[in-house]
Amino acid sequence: MRLLAIETSTSAQSVALFEEDRLLAEISFEANAHKGGLLLPAVDRLLKQAGLAAKDLGAVAVSVGPGSFTGLRVGLATAKGLALGTGAMLVGVPTLEVLAEGYAVPDVTICALLDARRGEVFMALFKRVGAGGAETRLERVSPDAMLTPEAVQSMLARAESPVHLIGDGAVRYRERFDAMPGDRVCMTETGLRTVPSAALAGLVGLRQLAGGKRPGAGVEPVYLRKAEAEVNWEKGLLKSPLARVTR
């Protein structure tokens, strides 16, 4: 089976192509100023490099968040369109699990952190179990959450053993976590450089499929926070365009 993976939860976006469990190719791009305009050309270029067409895909895996509102919407819309147009299976993969998948240190608790901005982080805990190699597996310890760095510090202070912090959320608040007393946290250069990628999203998607998960069109984004427009609307900072018509 050929699987296309899409990762657009942050500005460091990518697409990857798998043949069974073998990574054929990956294309990465910075999407800060492009509002999703680079994704479809990247998918097209990736398929052409492999000598394939969209109809040759058996599955599409897409990172569903938490992460960038715009990035998640564009990624999921593209994945759903490809699945609908080709009949490929659609599988949604949690972004924080994708992030943790990239940290291959065995027998440690992993705190996956993505910068959520506004003084908060997206966080989930995972445990990598096994002695390494093919036998190593990732287990979820906590659900996804959006917390302040102070709340994360409070949680880590109660940890029974050191927790490895990874991701750009750990980078953003590194000084605060470094200042924690004792040896509750561990931050490595590898962990701080770890980012969600399409290659990792593809691995998580393949694992879900192998575990019997049945994909479907009901895959939805995981935001954990309301969009800024929704918040402003609830605060009365935005006015309905109908107000101009009904005056």
C-alpha positions as a Markdown table, in Angstrom:
| # | Residue | x | y | z |
|---|---|---|---|---|
| 1 | Met | 0.0 | 0.0 | 0.0 |
| 2 | Arg | 1.2 | 3.5 | -0.8 |
| 3 | Leu | 0.5 | 6.1 | 1.8 |
| 4 | Leu | 0.8 | 9.9 | 1.5 |
| 5 | Ala | 1.5 | 11.8 | 4.8 |
| 6 | Ile | 0.8 | 15.5 | 5.4 |
| 7 | Glu | 2.1 | 17.5 | 8.3 |
| 8 | Thr | 1.0 | 21.2 | 8.4 |
| 9 | Ser | 0.4 | 21.8 | 12.1 |
| 10 | Thr | 3.3 | 24.3 | 12.4 |
| 11 | Ser | 5.1 | 26.6 | 9.9 |
| 12 | Ala | 7.7 | 23.9 | 9.2 |
| 13 | Gln | 5.5 | 21.8 | 6.9 |
| 14 | Ser | 6.1 | 18.6 | 4.9 |
| 15 | Val | 4.7 | 15.8 | 2.8 |
| 16 | Ala | 6.0 | 12.3 | 2.6 |
| 17 | Leu | 5.4 | 9.2 | 0.6 |
| 18 | Phe | 5.5 | 5.6 | 1.8 |
| 19 | Glu | 5.5 | 2.2 | 0.1 |
| 20 | Glu | 4.3 | -0.2 | 2.7 |
| 21 | Asp | 6.5 | 0.8 | 5.7 |
| 22 | Arg | 9.3 | 2.2 | 3.6 |
| 23 | Leu | 9.8 | 5.9 | 3.3 |
| 24 | Leu | 10.2 | 6.8 | -0.4 |
| 25 | Ala | 10.6 | 10.5 | -0.2 |
| 26 | Glu | 9.8 | 13.6 | 1.8 |
| 27 | Ile | 9.6 | 17.3 | 0.9 |
| 28 | Ser | 9.8 | 20.0 | 3.6 |
| 29 | Phe | 9.0 | 23.7 | 3.2 |
| 30 | Glu | 8.5 | 26.8 | 5.4 |
| 31 | Ala | 4.9 | 28.0 | 5.1 |
| 32 | Asn | 4.9 | 31.2 | 7.2 |
| 33 | Ala | 3.8 | 33.6 | 4.6 |
| 34 | His | 2.1 | 31.3 | 2.1 |
| 35 | Lys | -1.3 | 30.4 | 3.8 |
| 36 | Gly | -1.2 | 26.9 | 2.5 |
| 37 | Gly | -0.3 | 27.7 | -1.1 |
| 38 | Leu | 2.7 | 25.5 | -1.1 |
| 39 | Leu | 1.1 | 22.3 | 0.0 |
| 40 | Leu | -0.6 | 21.0 | -3.2 |
| 41 | Pro | 2.5 | 21.8 | -5.4 |
| 42 | Ala | 4.6 | 19.9 | -2.9 |
| 43 | Val | 2.2 | 16.9 | -3.1 |
| 44 | Asp | 2.3 | 17.1 | -6.9 |
| 45 | Arg | 6.1 | 17.3 | -7.0 |
| 46 | Leu | 6.4 | 14.4 | -4.5 |
| 47 | Leu | 4.2 | 12.1 | -6.6 |
| 48 | Lys | 6.0 | 13.0 | -9.8 |
| 49 | Gln | 9.3 | 12.2 | -8.2 |
| 50 | Ala | 8.1 | 8.8 | -7.4 |
| 51 | Gly | 6.5 | 8.3 | -10.8 |
| 52 | Leu | 3.0 | 8.0 | -9.3 |
| 53 | Ala | -0.4 | 9.7 | -9.6 |
| 54 | Ala | -2.9 | 10.5 | -6.8 |
| 55 | Lys | -5.0 | 7.5 | -7.9 |
| 56 | Asp | -2.1 | 5.2 | -6.9 |
| 57 | Leu | -2.5 | 6.1 | -3.2 |
| 58 | Gly | -4.1 | 3.6 | -0.8 |
| 59 | Ala | -4.2 | 5.9 | 2.2 |
| 60 | Val | -3.6 | 9.5 | 3.3 |
| 61 | Ala | -2.4 | 10.3 | 6.8 |
| 62 | Val | -2.8 | 13.8 | 8.1 |
| 63 | Ser | -1.7 | 15.5 | 11.3 |
| 64 | Val | -4.8 | 16.8 | 13.0 |
| 65 | Gly | -3.4 | 18.9 | 15.8 |
| 66 | Pro | -3.2 | 20.6 | 18.1 |
| 67 | Gly | -1.3 | 23.3 | 16.2 |
| 68 | Ser | -1.8 | 26.2 | 13.8 |
| 69 | Phe | -5.5 | 26.9 | 12.9 |
| 70 | Thr | -4.7 | 27.7 | 9.3 |
| 71 | Gly | -2.2 | 24.9 | 8.8 |
| 72 | Leu | -4.5 | 22.3 | 10.2 |
| 73 | Arg | -7.5 | 23.4 | 8.1 |
| 74 | Val | -5.4 | 23.5 | 4.9 |
| 75 | Gly | -3.8 | 20.1 | 5.6 |
| 76 | Leu | -7.1 | 18.4 | 6.5 |
| 77 | Ala | -9.0 | 19.9 | 3.6 |
| 78 | Thr | -6.2 | 18.7 | 1.2 |
| 79 | Ala | -6.1 | 15.2 | 2.8 |
| 80 | Lys | -9.9 | 14.9 | 2.6 |
| 81 | Gly | -10.0 | 16.1 | -1.0 |
| 82 | Leu | -7.3 | 13.5 | -2.0 |
| 83 | Ala | -9.1 | 10.7 | -0.2 |
| 84 | Leu | -12.5 | 11.6 | -1.7 |
| 85 | Gly | -11.1 | 11.9 | -5.2 |
| 86 | Thr | -9.1 | 8.7 | -5.1 |
| 87 | Gly | -10.9 | 6.4 | -2.8 |
| 88 | Ala | -7.9 | 6.2 | -0.5 |
| 89 | Met | -8.3 | 5.6 | 3.2 |
| 90 | Leu | -8.1 | 8.7 | 5.4 |
| 91 | Val | -6.4 | 8.5 | 8.8 |
| 92 | Gly | -5.9 | 11.4 | 11.3 |
| 93 | Val | -2.8 | 11.3 | 13.5 |
| 94 | Pro | -2.4 | 13.4 | 16.7 |
| 95 | Thr | 0.3 | 16.0 | 16.2 |
| 96 | Leu | 1.9 | 15.6 | 19.7 |
| 97 | Glu | 2.2 | 11.9 | 19.1 |
| 98 | Val | 3.9 | 12.6 | 15.9 |
| 99 | Leu | 6.3 | 14.9 | 17.7 |
| 100 | Ala | 7.0 | 12.3 | 20.4 |
| 101 | Glu | 7.6 | 9.7 | 17.7 |
| 102 | Gly | 10.7 | 11.6 | 16.6 |
| 103 | Tyr | 12.4 | 11.2 | 20.0 |
| 104 | Ala | 13.8 | 7.7 | 20.0 |
| 105 | Val | 15.3 | 7.5 | 23.5 |
| 106 | Pro | 14.1 | 4.3 | 25.1 |
| 107 | Asp | 12.6 | 3.8 | 28.6 |
| 108 | Val | 11.9 | 7.5 | 29.3 |
| 109 | Thr | 8.8 | 9.6 | 29.8 |
| 110 | Ile | 8.5 | 12.2 | 27.1 |
| 111 | Cys | 6.8 | 15.6 | 27.5 |
| 112 | Ala | 5.9 | 16.7 | 24.0 |
| 113 | Leu | 5.5 | 20.5 | 23.9 |
| 114 | Leu | 4.4 | 22.7 | 21.0 |
| 115 | Asp | 4.4 | 26.5 | 21.4 |
| 116 | Ala | 0.7 | 27.5 | 21.4 |
| 117 | Arg | 1.6 | 31.2 | 21.6 |
| 118 | Arg | -0.3 | 33.6 | 23.9 |
| 119 | Gly | 1.9 | 32.3 | 26.8 |
| 120 | Glu | 0.7 | 28.7 | 26.5 |
| 121 | Val | 1.9 | 25.4 | 25.2 |
| 122 | Phe | 0.2 | 22.3 | 23.8 |
| 123 | Met | 1.3 | 19.3 | 25.9 |
| 124 | Ala | 1.0 | 15.5 | 26.1 |
| 125 | Leu | 3.0 | 12.9 | 28.0 |
| 126 | Phe | 4.3 | 9.6 | 26.4 |
| 127 | Lys | 6.4 | 6.7 | 27.5 |
| 128 | Arg | 8.8 | 5.0 | 25.1 |
| 129 | Val | 8.9 | 1.4 | 26.2 |
| 130 | Gly | 11.5 | -1.2 | 25.2 |
| 131 | Ala | 15.3 | -1.6 | 24.9 |
| 132 | Gly | 15.5 | 0.0 | 21.4 |
| 133 | Gly | 15.2 | -1.1 | 17.8 |
| 134 | Ala | 12.1 | -2.6 | 16.4 |
| 135 | Glu | 10.7 | -3.6 | 19.8 |
| 136 | Thr | 10.5 | 0.0 | 21.1 |
| 137 | Arg | 6.9 | 1.3 | 21.2 |
| 138 | Leu | 5.4 | 4.6 | 22.1 |
| 139 | Glu | 2.6 | 4.7 | 24.7 |
| 140 | Arg | 0.4 | 7.7 | 25.6 |
| 141 | Val | 0.4 | 8.7 | 29.3 |
| 142 | Ser | -1.8 | 11.7 | 29.2 |
| 143 | Pro | -4.4 | 13.4 | 26.8 |
| 144 | Asp | -3.6 | 16.5 | 24.9 |
| 145 | Ala | -3.8 | 19.7 | 26.9 |
| 146 | Met | -3.2 | 23.4 | 26.6 |
| 147 | Leu | -1.3 | 24.8 | 29.6 |
| 148 | Thr | 0.8 | 27.7 | 30.8 |
| 149 | Pro | 4.5 | 26.9 | 31.3 |
| 150 | Glu | 3.8 | 27.4 | 35.1 |
| 151 | Ala | 1.2 | 24.7 | 35.0 |
| 152 | Val | 3.6 | 22.4 | 33.2 |
| 153 | Gln | 6.3 | 23.1 | 35.8 |
| 154 | Ser | 3.9 | 22.3 | 38.6 |
| 155 | Met | 3.0 | 19.0 | 37.0 |
| 156 | Leu | 6.7 | 18.1 | 36.4 |
| 157 | Ala | 7.6 | 18.9 | 40.0 |
| 158 | Arg | 5.5 | 15.9 | 41.0 |
| 159 | Ala | 7.1 | 13.5 | 38.6 |
| 160 | Glu | 8.7 | 10.4 | 40.1 |
| 161 | Ser | 11.5 | 10.4 | 37.6 |
| 162 | Pro | 13.1 | 12.8 | 35.2 |
| 163 | Val | 10.9 | 13.7 | 32.2 |
| 164 | His | 12.5 | 14.5 | 28.8 |
| 165 | Leu | 11.1 | 17.8 | 27.3 |
| 166 | Ile | 11.0 | 18.0 | 23.5 |
| 167 | Gly | 9.6 | 20.4 | 20.9 |
| 168 | Asp | 9.6 | 24.1 | 20.2 |
| 169 | Gly | 7.5 | 24.7 | 23.4 |
| 170 | Ala | 10.5 | 23.4 | 25.4 |
| 171 | Val | 12.7 | 25.7 | 23.3 |
| 172 | Arg | 10.5 | 28.7 | 23.9 |
| 173 | Tyr | 10.4 | 28.3 | 27.7 |
| 174 | Arg | 13.8 | 26.6 | 28.2 |
| 175 | Glu | 15.0 | 29.1 | 30.8 |
| 176 | Arg | 12.0 | 28.5 | 33.0 |
| 177 | Phe | 12.3 | 24.7 | 32.8 |
| 178 | Asp | 16.1 | 24.9 | 33.3 |
| 179 | Ala | 15.5 | 26.9 | 36.5 |
| 180 | Met | 13.4 | 24.1 | 38.1 |
| 181 | Pro | 15.1 | 22.7 | 41.3 |
| 182 | Gly | 16.4 | 19.1 | 41.4 |
| 183 | Asp | 16.5 | 16.8 | 38.4 |
| 184 | Arg | 12.9 | 16.6 | 37.4 |
| 185 | Val | 13.4 | 17.6 | 33.7 |
| 186 | Cys | 15.9 | 16.7 | 31.1 |
| 187 | Met | 16.4 | 18.6 | 27.8 |
| 188 | Thr | 18.7 | 17.3 | 25.1 |
| 189 | Glu | 19.7 | 19.1 | 21.9 |
| 190 | Thr | 18.1 | 16.2 | 20.0 |
| 191 | Gly | 14.8 | 16.7 | 21.9 |
| 192 | Leu | 14.9 | 20.5 | 21.4 |
| 193 | Arg | 15.4 | 20.1 | 17.7 |
| 194 | Thr | 12.6 | 17.5 | 17.3 |
| 195 | Val | 9.7 | 18.8 | 15.2 |
| 196 | Pro | 6.6 | 17.1 | 13.8 |
| 197 | Ser | 7.2 | 15.9 | 10.2 |
| 198 | Ala | 5.3 | 14.1 | 7.5 |
| 199 | Ala | 7.7 | 11.2 | 7.7 |
| 200 | Leu | 6.8 | 10.7 | 11.4 |
| 201 | Ala | 3.1 | 11.3 | 10.7 |
| 202 | Gly | 3.3 | 8.5 | 8.2 |
| 203 | Leu | 4.8 | 6.1 | 10.7 |
| 204 | Val | 2.1 | 6.9 | 13.2 |
| 205 | Gly | -0.6 | 6.5 | 10.5 |
| 206 | Leu | 0.8 | 3.2 | 9.4 |
| 207 | Arg | 0.9 | 2.0 | 13.0 |
| 208 | Gln | -2.7 | 2.9 | 13.5 |
| 209 | Leu | -3.7 | 1.1 | 10.3 |
| 210 | Ala | -1.7 | -2.0 | 11.4 |
| 211 | Gly | -3.5 | -1.9 | 14.7 |
| 212 | Gly | -6.9 | -2.2 | 13.0 |
| 213 | Lys | -8.0 | 1.4 | 13.2 |
| 214 | Arg | -10.6 | 2.1 | 10.5 |
| 215 | Pro | -10.1 | 5.5 | 8.9 |
| 216 | Gly | -13.0 | 7.6 | 7.6 |
| 217 | Ala | -14.2 | 10.9 | 6.5 |
| 218 | Gly | -15.1 | 11.9 | 10.1 |
| 219 | Val | -11.5 | 12.9 | 10.8 |
| 220 | Glu | -11.6 | 16.4 | 12.3 |
| 221 | Pro | -8.9 | 18.9 | 13.6 |
| 222 | Val | -8.0 | 19.1 | 17.3 |
| 223 | Tyr | -7.7 | 22.8 | 18.1 |
| 224 | Leu | -7.9 | 22.9 | 22.0 |
| 225 | Arg | -8.4 | 26.6 | 21.6 |
| 226 | Lys | -11.0 | 28.8 | 19.9 |
| 227 | Ala | -9.9 | 30.8 | 16.9 |
| 228 | Glu | -9.0 | 34.4 | 17.5 |
| 229 | Ala | -12.0 | 35.5 | 15.4 |
| 230 | Glu | -14.4 | 33.3 | 17.6 |
| 231 | Val | -13.0 | 34.9 | 20.8 |
| 232 | Asn | -13.3 | 38.4 | 19.4 |
| 233 | Trp | -16.9 | 37.6 | 18.3 |
| 234 | Glu | -17.8 | 36.4 | 21.8 |
| 235 | Lys | -16.3 | 39.5 | 23.3 |
| 236 | Gly | -18.3 | 41.7 | 21.0 |
| 237 | Leu | -15.2 | 43.0 | 19.2 |
| 238 | Leu | -16.5 | 41.9 | 15.8 |
| 239 | Lys | -19.8 | 43.1 | 14.3 |
| 240 | Ser | -22.0 | 41.1 | 12.0 |
| 241 | Pro | -21.8 | 42.1 | 8.4 |
| 242 | Leu | -25.7 | 41.9 | 8.5 |
| 243 | Ala | -25.7 | 44.9 | 10.8 |
| 244 | Arg | -24.8 | 47.2 | 7.8 |
| 245 | Val | -27.7 | 45.7 | 5.8 |
| 246 | Thr | -30.3 | 46.0 | 8.6 |
| 247 | Arg | -29.6 | 49.6 | 9.6 |
